Every structure is written in structure tokens, then in C-alpha cells.
């Protein structure tokens, strides 16, 4: 599968990665919003998006790095990281609608 093509979400593995990314994105977006409000940081919406997106990308890279170092039980696929990041981006944008 070409890395830049849309991943096949019918595949259970990609769906799991997208759900994990969405969960991480949701949690990080809510934490960023809470910290911004409690500390009165005055972050702009684009800044909140970027900050919330960092854990999603980190988790996607870390998971694929783990897979690469354990080839006996896992397969490192760029499409998995893409699905994780896409799921996170969608959930962050949904939360950002309230910002």
C-alpha cells in the first residue's frame, strides 16, 4: 500500500489504530482546553490544535518504532501510523469546533 493513499479502514488493524488515535486526540484536546482555561493562557485555537496533536504523532511513531524492533510479533507499517494520526486529527477537529 502506498503511504499517501487513504488506508483501508475495513481492515481491523487500521480501524484499531484510528480509534486509538482518536482516543489520544480527544484526551489531549480536552486536557489542553482545561489547562488553557485554568491557567488563563489565552491560547489561540490553532495553538491548541498543535499542542493537542503532539501526543497523537508521538504515539503513532512510538508504536511503529516498537513494531520495528519486535518483528517476530509485529509488523511495522507506515499506514498504521497514518491511521493513528488521521483518527487523532479528526477527534481534535471535532473538539476544536467549540474553541
Secondary structure, DSSP 8 states (H G I E B T S, - for coil): --TTS---TTSHHHHHHHHHHHHHHHHHHHHHHHHHHHHT----HHHHHHHHHHHHHHHHHHHHHHHHH-TTT----HHHHHHHHHHHHHHHHHHHTT-
